[in-house]
Amino acid sequence: MFHKTRKKLSFLYATLYFLLFSLFVIVLYFSLVKLMENQQINELEDFYGKQEHDFFEHVYANTKTLNYNPNRNFFYYIYTKDHQFVHGDESYKGLKKQIEKVFGNSDPSEELIKHYEWQEEHFLLLKKPIVDNDTVVGYIFVGKSVTSQHHFFKNAKYLLILLTCISTVLIGLLSYYMAGKAMIPIQWSFDKQKKFVSDASHELRTPLSIFYSSLEILEVEEAKQLSPFGKELIADLKDEAEIMKDLIEKLLFLARHDQHQASIHKEIIPLSTLLNKISSKFQKIMPPDIQFSSEIQENIELLGDPSKIQELLYILLDNAIRYTNSGKITLTLLKNQGFVKITVADSGIGMTVQELPLVFERFYRSDSARQRNGTGLGLAIAKAIVEQHDGKIYATSKVGKGTTFHIELPS
């Protein structure tokens, strides 16, 4: 139990750290990208302001010039509003034709900022209109290569992902270690509690047996001297002693199960026959307002302890009767590939989602169950029996609709 809790806590802490650190990394990454992009746009805006006058210098020239210099940081192309090239400076051969092909038919008055990839190079483009006397007379493309920045942020992204994964693993290991340290006193207290329950159960058996024997002797020896009230009192005391004896036996069983000292005698059980017999018995004692039915697949066998399997079914059927005022109870048995499944379904009061994980805890009793008799140990014993047979048990329920207990045992 503590090992599973330790792993759950470690996983929870690691997951929480991963989500928070991932959020931090995402915000940091996109903030840096946006900051870098804004800086580059400002640089393009400044360059646009310096080159805008070239339109008026070259628009009426006889020749349209395109200068090429691969060492330029910026490039620009100037066009009339009719998309006629006027002048430009180029850093990459053929880029002008590619830009004209992609953006050449755009509205001259439209402003746009685009990231563009061409021949494994990444560019940031700024298109702005050229205005004369409140009239758009042309437009200009200004751009620069951002390939190095693109590669930097790409590598930074992979690095941040790697750091997130590594740090999450380290936090998970640290959480596992710290959870183990934190659970040492809790486990010590729990072990002491289990030992106390085991020792107390053992020690109580002897005085309880003496007490019960003394009541029987008193009942026989003093039968003539006892008043009707005295006889009734002794009978009540014997009933209470039987209840205490049953409780102690249950506690001893769970204590042995905790310490892995409980031994069961396994044999081939004709499970279908056993469930048919149990079904017949419960059919006779079922309250008149409850309809009992069974769906039992024939010729199913199981390797297990017949007395324990019978006790398991008695616990679940008795539990179903206790929490069903009227309606129906169904016992089913079927064999799937690799396991045998038993279900006990009722149409009783049901349980909330919050109660379901707690039903197999010792002494747990819901608010509705407190109005009924019981020790709160039955389902804990049922779970222990199933675990002794290497199976699993779980419950599904809806408030006001009923509860179904599912048992899966290896066949």
C-alpha positions as CSV (number, residue, x, y, z in Angstrom):
1,M,0.0,0.0,0.0
2,F,2.7,2.5,1.0
3,H,4.8,1.6,-2.1
4,K,1.8,2.4,-4.3
5,T,1.1,5.6,-2.5
6,R,4.8,6.6,-2.7
7,K,4.7,6.0,-6.5
8,K,1.5,7.9,-6.8
9,L,2.9,10.9,-4.9
10,S,6.1,10.9,-6.9
11,F,4.1,10.8,-10.2
12,L,1.8,13.6,-9.0
13,Y,4.7,15.8,-8.0
14,A,6.6,15.1,-11.2
15,T,3.5,15.7,-13.3
16,L,2.7,19.0,-11.5
17,Y,6.3,20.1,-12.0
18,F,6.3,19.1,-15.7
19,L,3.1,21.1,-16.3
20,L,4.3,24.2,-14.5
21,F,7.8,24.1,-15.9
22,S,6.5,23.5,-19.4
23,L,4.2,26.5,-19.1
24,F,7.1,28.6,-18.0
25,V,9.3,27.3,-20.9
26,I,6.5,27.9,-23.4
27,V,5.9,31.5,-22.2
28,L,9.7,32.2,-22.1
29,Y,10.2,30.8,-25.6
30,F,7.4,32.7,-27.3
31,S,8.3,35.8,-25.4
32,L,11.8,35.7,-26.8
33,V,10.6,34.9,-30.3
34,K,8.2,37.8,-30.2
35,L,10.8,40.1,-28.7
36,M,13.3,39.2,-31.5
37,E,10.6,39.6,-34.2
38,N,9.6,43.0,-32.9
39,Q,13.2,44.1,-33.0
40,Q,13.6,42.9,-36.5
41,I,10.4,44.6,-37.7
42,N,11.6,47.9,-36.1
43,E,14.9,47.5,-38.1
44,L,12.9,46.9,-41.3
45,E,10.7,50.0,-40.6
46,D,13.9,52.1,-40.1
47,F,15.3,50.7,-43.4
48,Y,12.0,51.4,-45.2
49,G,12.2,55.0,-44.1
50,K,15.7,55.4,-45.5
51,Q,14.8,53.8,-48.9
52,E,11.4,55.3,-49.5
53,H,12.8,58.3,-51.4
54,D,14.4,55.9,-54.0
55,F,11.0,55.6,-55.6
56,F,10.9,59.2,-56.6
57,E,14.5,59.2,-57.7
58,H,14.1,56.1,-60.0
59,V,10.4,56.0,-61.1
60,Y,11.0,58.2,-64.1
61,A,14.4,56.9,-65.0
62,N,14.8,55.1,-68.3
63,T,16.4,52.0,-66.9
64,K,15.3,50.1,-63.9
65,T,18.3,49.0,-61.9
66,L,18.7,46.0,-59.5
67,N,21.9,46.0,-57.6
68,Y,23.3,42.7,-56.2
69,N,25.5,42.4,-53.2
70,P,25.5,39.2,-51.2
71,N,27.0,40.9,-48.2
72,R,24.0,43.2,-47.6
73,N,22.1,42.7,-44.4
74,F,18.9,44.1,-46.0
75,F,17.3,44.0,-49.4
76,Y,14.5,45.9,-50.9
77,Y,12.4,46.1,-54.1
78,I,10.4,49.2,-55.2
79,Y,7.3,48.9,-57.4
80,T,4.7,51.3,-58.8
81,K,1.1,50.8,-57.9
82,D,0.7,49.0,-61.2
83,H,3.3,46.4,-60.0
84,Q,6.0,47.7,-62.3
85,F,9.5,47.3,-60.9
86,V,11.4,50.5,-60.2
87,H,14.5,49.9,-58.3
88,G,16.1,47.6,-55.7
89,D,19.0,46.1,-54.0
90,E,19.3,42.3,-53.8
91,S,21.2,40.0,-51.5
92,Y,20.0,36.7,-52.9
93,K,19.9,35.9,-56.7
94,G,16.4,35.0,-57.9
95,L,14.6,36.2,-54.7
96,K,13.0,39.1,-56.5
97,K,11.2,36.8,-59.0
98,Q,10.1,34.5,-56.2
99,I,8.6,37.4,-54.2
100,E,6.8,38.8,-57.3
101,K,5.4,35.3,-58.0
102,V,4.0,35.0,-54.5
103,F,3.1,38.6,-53.5
104,G,3.1,40.4,-56.9
105,N,-0.7,40.7,-57.2
106,S,-1.4,42.0,-53.7
107,D,-3.1,45.3,-53.1
108,P,-0.5,48.1,-53.3
109,S,-2.0,49.9,-50.3
110,E,-1.9,46.8,-48.1
111,E,0.7,46.6,-45.4
112,L,1.9,43.1,-44.5
113,I,4.6,41.3,-42.5
114,K,5.5,37.8,-43.6
115,H,7.9,35.1,-42.7
116,Y,9.0,33.4,-46.0
117,E,11.1,30.4,-46.7
118,W,13.0,29.9,-49.9
119,Q,15.9,27.6,-50.8
120,E,16.5,26.7,-47.1
121,E,16.7,30.4,-46.2
122,H,14.3,32.1,-43.9
123,F,13.3,35.8,-44.6
124,L,11.3,38.4,-42.8
125,L,9.4,40.6,-45.3
126,L,7.8,44.0,-44.8
127,K,5.6,45.4,-47.5
128,K,4.4,49.0,-47.2
129,P,2.8,51.5,-49.6
130,I,4.5,54.6,-50.8
131,V,2.2,57.6,-50.4
132,D,2.4,61.0,-52.2
133,N,-0.1,63.7,-51.4
134,D,-2.4,61.1,-49.7
135,T,-2.3,58.9,-52.8
136,V,-0.7,55.5,-53.0
137,V,1.8,55.7,-55.9
138,G,3.7,52.5,-55.3
139,Y,4.9,50.1,-52.7
140,I,8.2,48.7,-51.4
141,F,9.3,45.2,-50.2
142,V,11.9,45.4,-47.4
143,G,13.5,42.3,-46.0
144,K,16.3,40.5,-44.3
145,S,17.5,37.0,-43.8
146,V,16.6,35.6,-40.4
147,T,18.0,32.1,-41.0
148,S,20.5,32.2,-38.2
149,Q,17.8,33.4,-35.7
150,H,15.4,30.7,-37.0
151,H,18.1,28.0,-36.4
152,F,18.9,29.4,-33.0
153,F,15.3,29.3,-31.8
154,K,14.8,25.8,-33.3
155,N,17.8,24.5,-31.4
156,A,16.8,26.4,-28.3
157,K,13.3,24.8,-28.5
158,Y,14.8,21.3,-28.6
159,L,17.2,22.2,-25.8
160,L,14.4,23.5,-23.6
161,I,12.3,20.3,-24.3
162,L,15.3,18.2,-23.4
163,L,15.9,20.2,-20.2
164,T,12.3,19.9,-19.3
165,C,12.3,16.1,-19.7
166,I,15.6,15.7,-17.8
167,S,14.5,18.0,-14.9
168,T,11.2,16.2,-14.7
169,V,12.9,12.9,-14.3
170,L,15.2,14.3,-11.7
171,I,12.3,15.9,-9.8
172,G,10.5,12.5,-10.0
173,L,13.4,10.7,-8.5
174,L,13.8,13.4,-5.8
175,S,10.1,13.2,-5.1
176,Y,10.2,9.4,-4.8
177,Y,13.1,9.8,-2.3
178,M,11.4,12.5,-0.3
179,A,8.1,10.7,-0.3
180,G,9.9,7.6,1.0
181,K,11.4,9.7,3.8
182,A,8.1,11.3,4.7
183,M,6.4,7.9,4.9
184,I,8.8,6.3,7.3
185,P,7.0,7.6,10.4
186,I,3.6,7.0,8.8
187,Q,4.5,3.4,7.9
188,W,6.0,2.9,11.4
189,S,2.7,4.1,13.0
190,F,0.7,1.9,10.6
191,D,2.8,-1.2,11.4
192,K,2.4,-0.5,15.1
193,Q,-1.3,-0.2,14.6
194,K,-1.5,-3.5,12.7
195,K,0.6,-5.2,15.4
196,F,-1.6,-3.8,18.1
197,V,-4.8,-5.0,16.4
198,S,-3.2,-8.4,15.8
199,D,-1.9,-8.7,19.4
200,A,-5.1,-7.4,20.9
201,S,-7.2,-9.8,18.9
202,H,-5.1,-12.7,20.1
203,E,-5.2,-11.6,23.7
204,L,-8.9,-11.0,23.7
205,R,-9.8,-14.5,22.5
206,T,-8.9,-16.2,25.8
207,P,-10.8,-13.9,28.2
208,L,-13.7,-13.8,25.8
209,S,-13.8,-17.6,25.7
210,I,-13.7,-17.7,29.5
211,F,-16.4,-15.1,29.7
212,Y,-18.7,-17.1,27.3
213,S,-18.0,-20.4,29.1
214,S,-18.8,-18.7,32.4
215,L,-22.1,-17.5,31.1
216,E,-23.0,-21.0,29.9
217,I,-22.0,-22.5,33.3
218,L,-24.1,-19.8,35.1
219,E,-27.0,-20.5,32.8
220,V,-26.9,-24.2,33.6
221,E,-26.0,-24.2,37.3
222,E,-28.2,-21.3,38.3
223,A,-31.1,-22.0,36.0
224,K,-33.6,-22.6,38.8
225,Q,-32.5,-19.5,40.8
226,L,-32.5,-17.1,37.9
227,S,-35.5,-14.9,37.3
228,P,-36.9,-14.5,33.8
229,F,-35.1,-11.1,33.6
230,G,-31.8,-12.8,34.6
231,K,-32.2,-15.5,31.9
232,E,-32.9,-12.8,29.3
233,L,-29.9,-10.9,30.4
234,I,-27.6,-14.0,30.1
235,A,-29.0,-14.7,26.6
236,D,-28.3,-11.1,25.6
237,L,-24.7,-11.3,27.0
238,K,-24.1,-14.5,25.1
239,D,-25.3,-12.9,21.9
240,E,-23.0,-9.9,22.4
241,A,-20.1,-12.3,23.2
242,E,-20.8,-14.1,19.9
243,I,-20.7,-10.7,18.1
244,M,-17.4,-9.9,19.8
245,K,-16.0,-13.3,18.9
246,D,-17.0,-12.8,15.2
247,L,-15.3,-9.4,15.2
248,I,-12.1,-10.7,16.7
249,E,-12.0,-13.5,14.2
250,K,-12.4,-11.0,11.4
251,L,-9.6,-8.8,12.8
252,L,-7.3,-11.8,13.2
253,F,-8.0,-12.8,9.6
254,L,-7.1,-9.3,8.3
255,A,-4.0,-9.1,10.6
256,R,-2.7,-12.4,9.2
257,H,-3.5,-11.2,5.7
258,D,-1.5,-8.0,6.3
259,Q,1.5,-10.0,7.6
260,H,1.2,-12.5,4.7
261,Q,0.6,-15.3,7.2
262,A,-2.8,-16.3,6.1
263,S,-2.8,-19.7,4.4
264,I,-5.5,-21.1,2.2
265,H,-6.1,-24.6,1.0
266,K,-6.5,-24.5,-2.8
267,E,-8.3,-27.2,-4.7
268,I,-10.3,-27.5,-7.9
269,I,-13.7,-26.0,-7.1
270,P,-16.8,-26.8,-9.2
271,L,-17.6,-23.1,-9.1
272,S,-20.8,-23.3,-11.1
273,T,-22.2,-25.9,-8.7
274,L,-21.1,-23.9,-5.7
275,L,-22.8,-20.7,-6.9
276,N,-26.0,-22.6,-7.7
277,K,-26.1,-24.0,-4.1
278,I,-25.5,-20.5,-2.7
279,S,-28.1,-19.0,-5.0
280,S,-30.7,-21.6,-3.8
281,K,-29.9,-20.8,-0.1
282,F,-30.3,-17.0,-0.6
283,Q,-33.4,-17.5,-2.7
284,K,-35.1,-18.9,0.4
285,I,-34.0,-16.2,2.8
286,M,-34.6,-13.3,0.5
287,P,-37.0,-10.6,1.8
288,P,-40.4,-10.6,0.0
289,D,-39.8,-7.1,-1.5
290,I,-36.6,-8.2,-3.2
291,Q,-36.5,-10.3,-6.4
292,F,-33.4,-12.6,-6.6
293,S,-32.1,-14.0,-9.8
294,S,-28.9,-15.7,-11.0
295,E,-27.2,-16.2,-14.3
296,I,-24.6,-18.9,-13.8
297,Q,-22.6,-20.3,-16.7
298,E,-22.3,-24.1,-16.4
299,N,-19.1,-26.2,-16.0
300,I,-16.8,-23.5,-14.7
301,E,-14.1,-24.6,-12.4
302,L,-11.6,-22.6,-10.2
303,L,-8.5,-23.4,-8.3
304,G,-9.1,-21.9,-4.8
305,D,-10.3,-22.4,-1.3
306,P,-14.1,-23.3,-1.4
307,S,-14.8,-22.1,2.1
308,K,-13.2,-18.7,1.4
309,I,-15.1,-18.3,-2.0
310,Q,-18.3,-19.2,-0.2
311,E,-17.5,-16.6,2.5
312,L,-16.8,-14.0,-0.1
313,L,-20.2,-14.5,-1.8
314,Y,-22.0,-14.6,1.5
315,I,-20.4,-11.2,2.4
316,L,-21.4,-9.6,-1.0
317,L,-24.9,-11.1,-1.1
318,D,-25.6,-10.1,2.6
319,N,-24.3,-6.7,1.8
320,A,-26.7,-6.4,-1.2
321,I,-29.7,-7.5,0.9
322,R,-28.7,-5.0,3.7
323,Y,-28.7,-2.0,1.4
324,T,-31.6,-2.9,-0.8
325,N,-35.0,-2.1,0.6
326,S,-36.9,-3.3,-2.5
327,G,-36.0,-4.2,-6.0
328,K,-33.8,-6.9,-7.3
329,I,-30.4,-8.6,-6.7
330,T,-28.6,-10.6,-9.4
331,L,-25.7,-13.0,-9.1
332,T,-23.8,-13.8,-12.3
333,L,-20.9,-16.1,-13.2
334,L,-19.2,-16.3,-16.6
335,K,-15.9,-17.2,-18.0
336,N,-13.9,-14.9,-20.2
337,Q,-10.6,-15.5,-21.8
338,G,-8.1,-16.1,-19.0
339,F,-10.3,-15.2,-16.0
340,V,-13.6,-16.0,-14.3
341,K,-15.9,-13.1,-13.5
342,I,-18.5,-13.0,-10.7
343,T,-20.8,-10.0,-10.2
344,V,-23.3,-9.2,-7.5
345,A,-25.6,-6.4,-8.6
346,D,-28.4,-4.8,-6.6
347,S,-30.9,-2.0,-7.1
348,G,-30.4,-0.5,-3.7
349,I,-29.4,2.9,-2.3
350,G,-26.1,3.1,-4.2
351,M,-23.0,5.1,-3.5
352,T,-21.5,8.4,-4.5
353,V,-18.3,8.7,-6.6
354,Q,-16.5,9.9,-3.5
355,E,-17.5,6.8,-1.5
356,L,-16.5,4.2,-4.1
357,P,-12.7,4.3,-3.5
358,L,-13.3,3.9,0.3
359,V,-15.8,0.9,0.4
360,F,-13.0,-1.6,0.9
361,E,-11.3,0.3,3.7
362,R,-11.6,-1.2,7.2
363,F,-14.3,0.2,9.4
364,Y,-15.5,2.6,6.7
365,R,-19.2,3.1,6.8
366,S,-21.0,5.7,4.7
367,D,-23.6,8.0,6.3
368,S,-26.4,5.8,4.9
369,A,-24.7,2.7,6.2
370,R,-24.5,4.0,9.8
371,Q,-28.2,3.4,10.2
372,R,-27.7,-0.4,9.6
373,N,-26.0,-3.1,11.6
374,G,-22.4,-4.2,10.7
375,T,-18.8,-3.8,11.7
376,G,-17.5,-2.2,8.5
377,L,-15.1,-5.2,7.9
378,G,-17.0,-7.3,5.5
379,L,-15.8,-5.7,2.3
380,A,-12.3,-5.5,3.6
381,I,-12.4,-9.2,4.2
382,A,-13.9,-9.8,0.7
383,K,-11.0,-7.9,-0.8
384,A,-8.5,-9.9,1.2
385,I,-10.0,-13.2,0.0
386,V,-9.9,-12.0,-3.6
387,E,-6.3,-11.0,-3.2
388,Q,-5.4,-14.3,-1.7
389,H,-6.7,-15.9,-5.0
390,D,-4.6,-13.5,-7.1
391,G,-7.7,-11.7,-8.4
392,K,-9.2,-8.2,-8.2
393,I,-12.4,-6.7,-6.9
394,Y,-14.0,-3.4,-7.7
395,A,-17.4,-1.7,-7.4
396,T,-19.5,0.5,-9.7
397,S,-22.5,2.4,-8.4
398,K,-25.0,5.2,-8.9
399,V,-26.9,6.9,-6.1
400,G,-30.5,5.6,-6.0
401,K,-29.8,3.1,-8.8
402,G,-27.8,0.4,-7.0
403,T,-24.3,-1.1,-6.7
404,T,-22.5,-3.8,-8.6
405,F,-19.4,-5.6,-7.2
406,H,-17.2,-7.1,-9.9
407,I,-14.8,-10.0,-9.1
408,E,-12.2,-11.3,-11.6
409,L,-10.3,-14.4,-10.7
410,P,-7.6,-16.1,-12.8
411,S,-9.0,-19.4,-14.3
